[in-house]
Amino acid sequence: MTEPVIRPHFWDDACTALSAADPVMAGIIEQVKEEHLRPRHDPFMTLARSIVGQQISVKAADSVWQKLVGTLGAISAESVSATEEAELLTCGLSRQKARYLASLATHFRDGTIGLSDWPDLDDEAVIEALCDVKGIGRWTAEMFLIFHLMRPDVLPLADIGLQRAMRLHYNDDTPMDRAAMAELAEPWRPWRSVATWYLWRSLDPVPVDY
């Protein structure tokens, strides 16, 4: 079943504040002002998509994901656990990512991921808890914060797309270190997730979706 596309409750306020604080961001938002982040209500799918997307382009990640959907049907902890590693590899996953997905599925099936605790934890506590799962690092946990928990002020400094967009729009396409990126993003608080989403969108013809 297709999830309803619901505009995050904070989105309009965030766009207004970001546009007022940053003229460059205002221009980016204006170009796609009717679009917005699509919330993900399935925690396993968000984490699985994030694992697939680690260190590859949005286009490449989507290609692998579509192959997984074609092979497994509905993506769930159960369907991943029921699929042999060799079959996962035929979808374009590296052996390492196939094993990460299998580990994630095991954690969901045996209940060792504390789903009920996440809404009450702050961002760093969620990141710490998720990073205990093999294959989940800070970037993957940050995608979970943005797309599943809908936390509005996440700045994923290790994200390749964010790095590229920030240098393109703010630094004459010259690389920036993470300290410079964080400083540049200060005026975006408390809406850095929204700013990140629009910067991603400025690079790709379709929205980033985890």
C-alpha positions as CSV (number, residue, x, y, z in Angstrom):
1,M,0.0,0.0,0.0
2,T,1.3,3.4,-0.9
3,E,1.9,5.7,2.1
4,P,-0.1,9.0,2.1
5,V,2.1,12.0,1.3
6,I,1.8,14.2,4.4
7,R,3.6,17.5,4.7
8,P,5.6,17.5,7.9
9,H,3.8,19.8,10.4
10,F,6.9,22.0,10.9
11,W,7.7,22.4,7.2
12,D,6.1,25.7,6.4
13,D,7.5,27.4,9.5
14,A,10.9,26.0,8.6
15,C,10.8,27.3,5.1
16,T,9.7,30.8,6.2
17,A,12.5,31.0,8.8
18,L,15.2,29.6,6.5
19,S,14.2,32.0,3.7
20,A,14.4,34.9,6.0
21,A,17.8,33.9,7.4
22,D,19.6,32.9,4.2
23,P,19.0,34.5,0.7
24,V,20.7,31.6,-1.0
25,M,18.5,29.1,0.8
26,A,15.5,31.2,-0.1
27,G,16.3,30.9,-3.8
28,I,16.7,27.1,-3.5
29,I,13.4,26.8,-1.7
30,E,11.5,29.0,-4.1
31,Q,12.5,26.7,-7.0
32,V,10.7,23.7,-5.5
33,K,8.5,25.3,-2.9
34,E,5.6,22.9,-3.3
35,E,7.8,19.8,-2.6
36,H,8.7,18.5,0.8
37,L,10.3,15.6,2.7
38,R,8.2,12.4,2.6
39,P,7.9,10.9,6.1
40,R,8.7,7.2,6.4
41,H,6.5,5.3,8.9
42,D,8.3,2.0,8.5
43,P,11.5,2.0,10.7
44,F,13.0,-1.1,9.1
45,M,12.5,0.3,5.6
46,T,14.1,3.6,6.5
47,L,17.2,1.9,7.9
48,A,17.4,-0.6,5.1
49,R,17.2,2.1,2.5
50,S,19.9,4.1,4.3
51,I,22.2,1.0,4.4
52,V,21.7,0.6,0.6
53,G,22.5,4.2,0.1
54,Q,25.7,4.3,2.1
55,Q,28.5,6.0,0.1
56,I,26.8,5.8,-3.3
57,S,24.8,8.3,-5.4
58,V,21.0,8.7,-5.0
59,K,20.5,7.3,-8.5
60,A,22.7,4.2,-7.8
61,A,20.9,3.6,-4.5
62,D,17.5,3.8,-6.1
63,S,18.5,1.4,-8.8
64,V,19.7,-1.2,-6.2
65,W,16.6,-0.6,-4.1
66,Q,14.2,-1.2,-7.1
67,K,16.0,-4.5,-7.8
68,L,15.6,-5.5,-4.2
69,V,11.9,-4.7,-4.4
70,G,11.6,-6.7,-7.6
71,T,13.3,-9.7,-6.0
72,L,11.9,-9.7,-2.5
73,G,8.5,-8.0,-3.0
74,A,7.7,-6.1,0.2
75,I,10.9,-5.2,2.0
76,S,10.7,-6.3,5.6
77,A,12.8,-8.0,8.2
78,E,11.0,-11.2,7.4
79,S,11.6,-11.0,3.6
80,V,15.2,-10.1,4.1
81,S,15.8,-12.9,6.5
82,A,14.2,-15.4,4.2
83,T,16.5,-14.4,1.3
84,E,19.9,-16.0,0.7
85,E,22.9,-13.7,0.6
86,A,23.7,-14.8,-3.0
87,E,20.3,-13.6,-4.1
88,L,20.8,-10.2,-2.4
89,L,24.1,-9.8,-4.2
90,T,22.3,-10.2,-7.6
91,C,20.4,-7.0,-6.8
92,G,23.6,-5.0,-6.8
93,L,24.4,-5.0,-3.1
94,S,28.0,-5.5,-2.0
95,R,28.6,-8.5,0.2
96,Q,29.1,-6.2,3.2
97,K,25.8,-4.4,2.7
98,A,24.0,-7.7,2.2
99,R,25.3,-8.8,5.6
100,Y,24.4,-5.5,7.1
101,L,20.8,-5.9,5.9
102,A,20.7,-9.4,7.3
103,S,22.0,-8.2,10.7
104,L,19.4,-5.4,10.7
105,A,16.6,-7.9,9.9
106,T,17.8,-10.1,12.8
107,H,17.7,-7.2,15.2
108,F,14.2,-6.3,14.2
109,R,12.9,-9.9,14.4
110,D,14.4,-10.6,17.8
111,G,13.4,-7.3,19.2
112,T,16.8,-6.1,20.2
113,I,16.2,-2.7,18.6
114,G,14.2,-0.6,21.1
115,L,11.5,0.8,18.8
116,S,9.3,2.1,21.7
117,D,12.2,4.1,23.2
118,W,13.2,6.2,20.3
119,P,10.5,9.0,20.4
120,D,11.6,9.8,24.0
121,L,15.3,9.9,23.3
122,D,17.2,13.0,22.1
123,D,19.0,12.9,18.7
124,E,22.4,11.8,20.1
125,A,20.9,9.1,22.2
126,V,19.1,7.6,19.2
127,I,22.3,7.7,17.2
128,E,24.2,6.0,20.0
129,A,21.6,3.2,20.3
130,L,21.4,2.6,16.5
131,C,25.2,2.5,16.1
132,D,25.2,-0.6,18.3
133,V,23.8,-2.4,15.2
134,K,26.3,-3.8,12.8
135,G,26.3,-1.7,9.6
136,I,24.7,1.4,11.1
137,G,27.0,4.3,11.6
138,R,26.3,8.0,12.4
139,W,25.2,8.8,8.8
140,T,22.6,6.0,8.7
141,A,21.3,7.0,12.1
142,E,21.0,10.6,11.0
143,M,18.9,9.5,8.0
144,F,16.6,7.7,10.4
145,L,16.3,10.8,12.5
146,I,15.3,12.8,9.5
147,F,13.1,10.5,7.6
148,H,11.5,8.3,10.3
149,L,11.5,10.3,13.5
150,M,11.1,13.6,11.7
151,R,13.7,15.4,13.8
152,P,13.9,19.0,12.3
153,D,17.4,20.0,13.2
154,V,19.8,17.2,12.0
155,L,22.9,18.2,10.0
156,P,24.6,15.1,8.5
157,L,28.1,16.5,7.9
158,A,29.4,13.2,6.4
159,D,26.8,13.2,3.7
160,I,28.3,13.4,0.3
161,G,25.4,15.2,-1.3
162,L,25.2,17.8,1.5
163,Q,29.0,18.4,1.1
164,R,28.7,18.9,-2.6
165,A,25.7,21.2,-2.4
166,M,27.2,23.4,0.3
167,R,30.4,23.9,-1.6
168,L,28.5,24.5,-4.9
169,H,26.0,27.1,-3.5
170,Y,28.2,28.7,-0.8
171,N,31.9,28.3,-1.6
172,D,32.4,28.7,-5.4
173,D,32.5,24.8,-5.7
174,T,35.5,24.7,-3.4
175,P,35.6,21.9,-0.8
176,M,34.8,22.8,2.7
177,D,35.8,21.0,5.9
178,R,33.2,19.9,8.4
179,A,33.9,22.7,10.8
180,A,33.2,25.3,8.1
181,M,30.1,23.5,7.0
182,A,28.8,23.5,10.6
183,E,29.5,27.2,11.0
184,L,27.8,28.0,7.7
185,A,24.7,26.1,8.9
186,E,24.3,27.9,12.2
187,P,21.7,30.4,10.8
188,W,19.6,27.4,9.8
189,R,18.9,26.2,13.4
190,P,16.5,24.8,14.4
191,W,15.6,23.6,10.9
192,R,18.9,22.1,9.6
193,S,17.1,18.9,8.4
194,V,14.9,21.0,6.2
195,A,17.8,23.0,4.8
196,T,19.7,19.7,4.2
197,W,16.7,18.3,2.3
198,Y,16.5,21.4,0.0
199,L,20.2,21.2,-0.6
200,W,19.9,17.6,-1.7
201,R,17.0,18.5,-3.9
202,S,19.0,21.2,-5.6
203,L,21.3,18.5,-6.9
204,D,18.9,15.7,-7.9
205,P,15.9,15.7,-10.3
206,V,14.0,13.7,-7.7
207,P,13.8,14.1,-4.0
208,V,16.0,12.1,-1.7
209,D,13.9,9.4,-0.1
210,Y,15.0,7.1,2.7
